[in-house]
Amino acid sequence: MGSSSNNVRGGDPTTKHNGCSDRLEKIRMALSAEADKATLEVARDKFYKKLEKLEVEVTKDNKVGRQRFSKTEAVEITNFFFADMMGPKAATHLQALLRSYTADYNDGIDKGAGARAEAAAKDEANITTVRSFFDAFARTQRLRPNLQGGLAAMEQILLHVELLSQFNQLKTLAAAKDTALLSFLRDSGYKTSRGLG
């Protein structure tokens, strides 16, 4: 496909667009200190130029051929990646997702974690120390949505202290190579080594 000059015009004279269409959306926010707006503009312009020259294999009427993106398609694809996926629009989409999540989980906590902990606390196949830990965790999750007032906050602190106490007990037993705990963890597919991350 040939390029038509009416699709591509000079960009904002204060910004280097390297011949890209003036329909490329402005970079409105940096991703990080290393990927500032100027760096993203350069990357966007390179991406656009490569996309404009890219030939892709297409099948039309059972015949395989090669075709280039039109200037309009190249602009739309570039804007999608650099404006919709990385810019303020992406932040808006993310905020909407978080609002949707917190509408279901008004404290931002997955209620499923508390429910799974509660089930594990009641599972008699688990050893007592593990069941106590899961029970302490489940209780912290149960109270969480109702954290209003000093008394509720104090109760939450006490529940977290109990959870920490149960965790420390498990840690101490693991360090002491408690055979019941280590056998349970091994049979359940867990390891006591330090995790990654």
Contacts in CASP RR format, 6 or more apart in sequence:
PFRMAT RR
TARGET T0000
AUTHOR 0000-0000-0000
METHOD contacts of the structure
MODEL  1
MGSSSNNVRGGDPTTKHNGCSDRLEKIRMALSAEADKATLEVARDKFYKK
LEKLEVEVTKDNKVGRQRFSKTEAVEITNFFFADMMGPKAATHLQALLRS
YTADYNDGIDKGAGARAEAAAKDEANITTVRSFFDAFARTQRLRPNLQGG
LAAMEQILLHVELLSQFNQLKTLAAAKDTALLSFLRDSGYKTSRGLG
1 67 0 8 1.000
1 68 0 8 1.000
1 69 0 8 1.000
1 70 0 8 1.000
2 68 0 8 1.000
3 52 0 8 1.000
3 71 0 8 1.000
4 71 0 8 1.000
7 21 0 8 1.000
7 70 0 8 1.000
7 71 0 8 1.000
7 72 0 8 1.000
7 75 0 8 1.000
8 19 0 8 1.000
8 20 0 8 1.000
8 21 0 8 1.000
8 71 0 8 1.000
9 21 0 8 1.000
9 22 0 8 1.000
10 17 0 8 1.000
10 19 0 8 1.000
10 21 0 8 1.000
10 22 0 8 1.000
11 17 0 8 1.000
11 19 0 8 1.000
11 20 0 8 1.000
11 21 0 8 1.000
11 22 0 8 1.000
12 22 0 8 1.000
12 26 0 8 1.000
15 26 0 8 1.000
15 41 0 8 1.000
16 41 0 8 1.000
16 42 0 8 1.000
16 45 0 8 1.000
17 24 0 8 1.000
17 41 0 8 1.000
17 45 0 8 1.000
18 45 0 8 1.000
18 46 0 8 1.000
18 49 0 8 1.000
19 45 0 8 1.000
20 44 0 8 1.000
20 45 0 8 1.000
20 48 0 8 1.000
20 49 0 8 1.000
20 78 0 8 1.000
21 48 0 8 1.000
21 71 0 8 1.000
21 74 0 8 1.000
21 75 0 8 1.000
23 75 0 8 1.000
23 79 0 8 1.000
24 44 0 8 1.000
24 45 0 8 1.000
24 48 0 8 1.000
24 75 0 8 1.000
24 78 0 8 1.000
24 79 0 8 1.000
24 82 0 8 1.000
25 79 0 8 1.000
25 82 0 8 1.000
25 83 0 8 1.000
27 37 0 8 1.000
27 40 0 8 1.000
27 41 0 8 1.000
27 44 0 8 1.000
27 82 0 8 1.000
27 83 0 8 1.000
27 87 0 8 1.000
28 37 0 8 1.000
28 83 0 8 1.000
28 87 0 8 1.000
28 88 0 8 1.000
29 37 0 8 1.000
29 87 0 8 1.000
29 88 0 8 1.000
29 91 0 8 1.000
30 36 0 8 1.000
30 37 0 8 1.000
30 39 0 8 1.000
30 40 0 8 1.000
31 40 0 8 1.000
31 86 0 8 1.000
40 82 0 8 1.000
40 86 0 8 1.000
43 82 0 8 1.000
44 78 0 8 1.000
44 82 0 8 1.000
47 78 0 8 1.000
47 81 0 8 1.000
47 82 0 8 1.000
48 74 0 8 1.000
48 75 0 8 1.000
48 78 0 8 1.000
51 69 0 8 1.000
51 74 0 8 1.000
51 77 0 8 1.000
51 78 0 8 1.000
52 68 0 8 1.000
52 69 0 8 1.000
52 71 0 8 1.000
52 74 0 8 1.000
53 68 0 8 1.000
54 68 0 8 1.000
54 69 0 8 1.000
55 66 0 8 1.000
55 67 0 8 1.000
55 68 0 8 1.000
56 66 0 8 1.000
56 67 0 8 1.000
56 68 0 8 1.000
56 69 0 8 1.000
57 64 0 8 1.000
57 65 0 8 1.000
57 66 0 8 1.000
58 64 0 8 1.000
58 65 0 8 1.000
58 66 0 8 1.000
58 67 0 8 1.000
59 65 0 8 1.000
69 77 0 8 1.000
83 89 0 8 1.000
84 90 0 8 1.000
84 93 0 8 1.000
101 108 0 8 1.000
102 108 0 8 1.000
105 111 0 8 1.000
106 145 0 8 1.000
107 144 0 8 1.000
107 145 0 8 1.000
107 147 0 8 1.000
109 141 0 8 1.000
109 144 0 8 1.000
111 141 0 8 1.000
113 137 0 8 1.000
113 141 0 8 1.000
114 137 0 8 1.000
114 138 0 8 1.000
114 141 0 8 1.000
114 142 0 8 1.000
115 138 0 8 1.000
117 134 0 8 1.000
117 135 0 8 1.000
117 137 0 8 1.000
117 138 0 8 1.000
117 141 0 8 1.000
118 134 0 8 1.000
118 135 0 8 1.000
118 138 0 8 1.000
118 142 0 8 1.000
120 126 0 8 1.000
120 130 0 8 1.000
120 131 0 8 1.000
120 134 0 8 1.000
121 131 0 8 1.000
121 132 0 8 1.000
121 134 0 8 1.000
121 135 0 8 1.000
121 138 0 8 1.000
122 131 0 8 1.000
123 131 0 8 1.000
126 134 0 8 1.000
126 184 0 8 1.000
127 180 0 8 1.000
127 181 0 8 1.000
127 184 0 8 1.000
129 166 0 8 1.000
129 169 0 8 1.000
129 170 0 8 1.000
129 173 0 8 1.000
129 181 0 8 1.000
130 170 0 8 1.000
130 181 0 8 1.000
130 184 0 8 1.000
132 166 0 8 1.000
132 169 0 8 1.000
133 163 0 8 1.000
133 166 0 8 1.000
133 167 0 8 1.000
133 169 0 8 1.000
133 170 0 8 1.000
136 159 0 8 1.000
136 162 0 8 1.000
136 163 0 8 1.000
136 165 0 8 1.000
136 166 0 8 1.000
137 163 0 8 1.000
137 166 0 8 1.000
139 159 0 8 1.000
139 162 0 8 1.000
139 163 0 8 1.000
140 156 0 8 1.000
140 159 0 8 1.000
140 160 0 8 1.000
140 163 0 8 1.000
143 152 0 8 1.000
143 155 0 8 1.000
143 156 0 8 1.000
143 159 0 8 1.000
144 156 0 8 1.000
146 152 0 8 1.000
147 153 0 8 1.000
147 156 0 8 1.000
170 181 0 8 1.000
173 181 0 8 1.000
174 181 0 8 1.000
174 182 0 8 1.000
174 185 0 8 1.000
174 192 0 8 1.000
182 192 0 8 1.000
185 191 0 8 1.000
185 192 0 8 1.000
END
